Amino acid sequence: MRKAWIAVLWAIASLVVVFLITLPISLQAHLIAGCIVVVAMILLKMFGPPVGPLRTVALALGTAIVLRYVYWRTTSTIPPITQIEDFIPGFLLYLAEMYSVFMLFLSLFVVSAPMPERSAPPIPADQVPSVDVFIPTYNEDPHLLASTISAALSMDYPADKFTVWLLDDGGTDQKCEQDDHVQAAAAVKRRAELQELCAGLGARYLTRAKNEHAKAGNLNNGLQHSQAELVAVFDADHAPTRDFLTNTVGYFLQDENLFLVQTPHFFINPDPLERNLGTFDTMPSENEMFYGIIQRGLDKWDAAFFCGSAAVLSRRALNETNGFSGVTITEDCETALELHSRGWHSIYVEKPMIAGLQPESYASFIGQRSRWAQGMMQILRFHFPPGKRGLTLAQRLSYCSSTLFWLFPYSRLMFLISPLFYLFFSLEIFNASGAEFLAYTTTYMLVNLLMQNYLYGRYRWPWISELYEYIQAIYLFPALIAVLANPRKPTFKVTAKHETMEEGHVSEIGRPFFIIFAVLIVGALLTIWRLLTEPFNQDVIIVVGGWNLLNLLLAGCALGVVSERRNRRRSHRVNLARRGELVLNGTAYPAIIEDGSLGGARVRPAANVTLPDLERGTVGLLRFRPLAPNISVDSLPVGIRNVERNDDDVLIGCQFQPDQPLHYRLIADLIFANSDEWKKFQDSRRNNPGVLMGTIRFVRTAIFQTGRGLSYLIHLQKLWRERRRRPVLAPAKRG
């Protein structure tokens, strides 16, 4: 009876909402109503709790304005089909807007009330599951692999209950026996180096006959040669902290149908946008919106999915699907989708417990995102989550949100070029006056910004999502077209690791952004010209010109993104504060290890300690007590890089000089042991500037980055002209 009453109430509420959305009112009344909703949402945000009924009320008010805009947009603004030159671009723009609205509503469903933070269940001493730790690799540097293997071996877990496997796809029989003798020799050498590295560290090396099914095939080969109850997966550049297994394995003892415990991907270096805009230390990273909010929202609906690394999976569940799925190039999400459809459950633990590396260059960043986008489109084509049998309705909607998100390049490009249809060709693709645009579109945009701020405030600043989408859309759109036309064409490509930017330069794939910026500048000039020559159309011209100006700000900021800053540091420095000793010429001097990175550390001698005169290149030892009990060495060779002195303090920069595998265990124990450091750094960036201050900050950044990007271009043009002017020496005559 109670369910029947609830259904009746929902039906009545739906009818009331439809009535309010379709109620004919004047423009002035709608503008006043929209302004009231905006003010109400701001007040509820300022004085209401971050979760609870008031948050729901605010989101519901915003939803009403969005739906009213959709009704007006659908019934009043699309050009008539008889005007085909206006109708086609006008309808394409309409589809882009409706896609954005649909994704907004999917986001509301997924993340309006995300799962709260979980507490790790204890693992009884007599029920400790065995774990196989897989580190798949293809072409990564052995030094990078040594760090990841060492961090995995140092995890706080009974030594007889876990085994670390290096799964090498760069040294397969197929690679070693290929026709190209140079590459074959390189593969043979790589295999020997990695076998020696694993033997020295205490890990197991495994390769296979052929490179089939990319990463999924490599992982499945690992499954065939191992037998532990659980499988932990870490990418080659994802070094785990000591508490990774203790914070994840216990969940499998609580739920026998659990197939996955996924954790966030935390990165110790900036992506190209963060590095080139200088926001890494102050603004939440791009992935934090996904791992901080979206995965928690998916977790509420039992739809958190495998992200390829930093996760623990049940072998029993994987056996049911014959291992990891390999039909698409995103084997992680595909595997999760299949297991969810079979009734298995997943859990998401929002605690950063791995330290990874992001692509340094813009070109590598685009390559990685293209693989993600194409893989999600393959899942949409091959598995079609909305119709996948075995999924609940909530899981269907959740997987729709995860896959359809990657269609954003279409809407982003339509929003970019639409104003130009009017400014360049006088096409009327949006039938509305300036007053109507102000009453409906402006309030819709403000409400949209406020709703996004409600959902992602501390995890994504205003306009940053739009910027990320714009810098990807130009290259992802043709990639999506290609995979939709031929879904089996894309192949798995490994993301470049450990890149450095030795010199500042414009990205090799950055030229289209300068061309687009120039076109938008012409559009801005046309706006001014048409305002002067067409005073009777001033309201429409101002609206379209303002839209073009917003695109110009995004495009200008993108010039800064594709203008690569010089960056020779390979990894982020980590605060350590570890006690130790600096050993020089056989004498040990007590010291504090202040901070460090994969390359070295800064050491502060203890008070009242007098050091001998030090020169650059002096060799010594850095001695400290490892946190992991199974490390048999405690001294790490170092070279002195620099000495900073002031009145009462000395700070010594040391470069690590490992000369045996176990030294990498010490480096990993020093840099990657403590997950609290990653959490502390994350929290330091998570602040919500609000829509107004966030917009002001974005405009200021866009103006500065426009100038920086253009200066990079001018500098390159000067270098190019100078090279052309240099005389070419004629070859010497033979005689």
C-alpha positions, 0 to 999 in steps of 0.5 A, a space after each residue: 500500500 505504501 509503495 502505491 501511495 509513493 507511486 501516486 505522489 511521484 505521478 502527481 509531482 511529475 504532472 506538476 513539473 510538466 505543468 510548470 515547465 510548459 506554463 506560458 509566461 512572459 519573458 519578464 516573468 521568466 527572467 525574474 523566476 530564473 533570477 530568483 532560482 539563481 539567488 536561491 541556489 547561491 544562498 542554499 550553497 552558502 548557508 546550507 550543508 554540503 549534503 542533505 535535503 537543502 542540496 536536493 532542493 537547490 538541484 531540483 530548482 536548477 533542474 526546473 530551469 534547465 527543463 524549461 529552457 529545453 522546452 523553449 529551445 525545442 518548441 520556439 528556436 529551431 529554424 524551419 526545415 524549409 530554410 535548409 541552410 539554417 535548419 541543418 546547422 541549427 539542428 546540429 547545434 540543438 542536438 549538441 545542447 540536448 546531449 549536454 542536458 542529457 549528460 547533466 541529468 545522468 550526472 545528477 543521477 550518478 553523483 547527486 548523493 555519492 557514497 561516503 568514505 569507507 573504512 577498511 575492514 580488518 583482516 583476521 590473521 587466520 583468514 589472510 587471502 593470497 595475492 598475486 601482484 601483476 605489473 604489466 610492462 611493454 616498453 617502460 624504462 627498467 629504472 621506472 620498473 625497479 621503483 614500481 616493483 620495489 614499492 610493491 614488494 614493500 607492501 605491508 602484508 605477510 610475505 608468504 601471502 603475496 607474490 609480485 610478478 613482472 609481466 613483460 610484453 617487451 621481451 616476448 619470444 615474438 619480439 626476440 625472434 622478429 626479422 628486424 635484427 636490431 629490434 630483436 637484439 634490443 628485446 633480448 637485451 631487455 629480457 635479460 635486464 629485467 630477469 636480472 632485475 627481478 632476481 635481484 629484487 625478489 620478484 618473478 619475471 614472466 613473458 609469453 610467446 606472442 603479443 596477443 590481445 595487448 594488455 588484456 592478453 598479458 594479464 591473462 598470461 599472468 593468470 595462467 601461471 599464478 594461483 593466488 585467490 586475489 589479483 592486484 594490478 599496477 601499471 608500470 608507473 604506478 607505485 603502491 604505498 605500504 598500506 595498499 593491500 591492508 586497505 583493500 583486501 579485507 572487503 573480499 572477506 565481507 562479500 563473497 560476490 565481490 569482484 573488484 576493489 578499485 582505488 584512485 589513480 594519484 599522480 605525482 607529476 602534472 599533466 600538460 595543462 597543469 604544467 603549462 598553465 602552472 596550476 598543479 600545486 593550487 588547482 584540483 587535478 583533472 582526474 580528481 573529479 572522476 576519482 573524487 566524486 564520479 567513482 563514489 557516485 558509481 559506487 552507490 549504484 554498484 557500478 564502480 568499474 575497473 580502471 586498469 590499475 590500482 585495484 584488487 580483483 577476485 580470481 574466482 570472478 575472473 575465471 568465470 569470464 576466462 580472464 580479462 576481456 580483450 575485445 576492446 582497447 579498454 579492457 578494464 571497463 569492459 571486464 567490469 561491465 561483463 562481471 557486473 552483468 553476471 551479478 558480481 559486485 564492486 567497491 570503490 575506496 577513495 584513498 590515494 594509495 599509488 603514485 603514478 606518472 601522467 603523460 608529460 607532452 600534449 601529444 602523449 596526453 592526446 594519444 592516451 585520451 584517444 585510446 580511452 575515448 575509442 575504447 569506450 565507443 567500442 564498449 558502446 558498440 559491442 556491448 551496448 550497456 543500456 540493453 546489457 542483460 543482467 544489469 540493474 537499471 541504475 547500472 545501465 544508467 551509470 555505464 551510459 554516463 561513463 561511455 556517452 561522456 566521450 561523445 563530448 567532442 561533438 558538442 564542444 566543436 558545435 559550440 565553438 563554430 556555431 557563432 561563426 555561422 551568423 558572424 561570417 554567413 548571416 545564417 540564423 541557426 537559433 531563432 531568438 531575439 536578444 531579450 529571449 536569449 537573455 531571459 532563457 539562455 543566460 539563466 540556463 547557463 548560470 543555473 548550469 554553472 551553479 549545478 556543476 559547482 554543487 556537484 563538483 565544487 572542490 574537485 573541479 573549478 568553473 570553466 576548467 572542464 570546458 577547457 579540458 574538453 576543448 583541448 581534446 575535442 579537435 583530435 578526439 572527434 576524428 578518432 571517434 568517427 573512425 571507431 564508430 565507422 570501424 569499431 575493430 580498427 583501433 589497437 592498444 597503444 602504450 602511453 609514453 612514460 617518463 618524458 621530459 621537456 628539455 626546452 620550451 616549444 609549441 607542441 608538434 600537434 598544436 598548430 590547429 589551435 593557433 588557426 582556430 584562434 585566428 579565425 575567432 579573432 576575425 569573428 570578433 572583428 566582424 562583430 564590431 563591424 556588424 555592430 557599426 553597420 547593422 544597428 537594427 540587429 544589435 541585440 542579436 549581434 551582441 549575444 552572438 559576439 559575446 558567445 564568440 568572445 567566450 570561445 576566444 577566451 577558451 581558445 586563447 587559454 588553449 594556446 598556453 596549454 599547447 605551448 610546452 614549458 621547459 621541465 627537466 624535473 622528472 617527478 614531484 618532490 615528496 615531503 619526508 621528514 625521515 631521520 637518517 645519517 649522511 656518511 662521508 669518508 666513513 664518518 656518519 653525520 646525523 641528519 633529517 631527510 627533508 624531501 625527495 623524488 625518484 632522482 634524489 633527496 634534500 638532507 638537513 644535518 642535525 643541529 650542532 653538526 659540523 660538516 666538512 667542506 663539500 664539493 659537487 660530485 662528492 660521493 657518500 651514503 644516505 643511511 636510514 631505517 627502512 619501514 619495510 622489515 624485509 629490506 636487507 640494506 639500509 645505505 644508499 649511494 648518493 652524490 652531492 649535487 649542491 649545498 645551500 647555506 645560510 646563517 644557521 642552516 645547511 641544506 644538501 642536495 643529494 642525487 641517488 646513485 643505485 648500483 644494485 637492485 636492492 637500492 631501489 627498494 630503499 628509494 621506494 621505501 623512502 618515496 612511496 611508503 606513506 599514503 598520507 602524503 598523497 592525501 595531504 597533497 590532494 586536500 591542499 588543492 581541494 578548495 572551491 573558489 565559487 562560480 564568480 571567483 572561479 570565472 574571474 580567475 579563469 578570465 585572468 588566466 586565459 588572457 595571460 596564457 593567450 599572450 604566452 602562447 602567441 609569444 612562443 609562436 613569435 619566438 619560433 617564427 624568429 628561429 625559423 627565419 634565422 635558420 633560413 638566412 644561414 648560408 648553406 656550405 657547398 660540399 667540397 669538390 673532389 679532386 
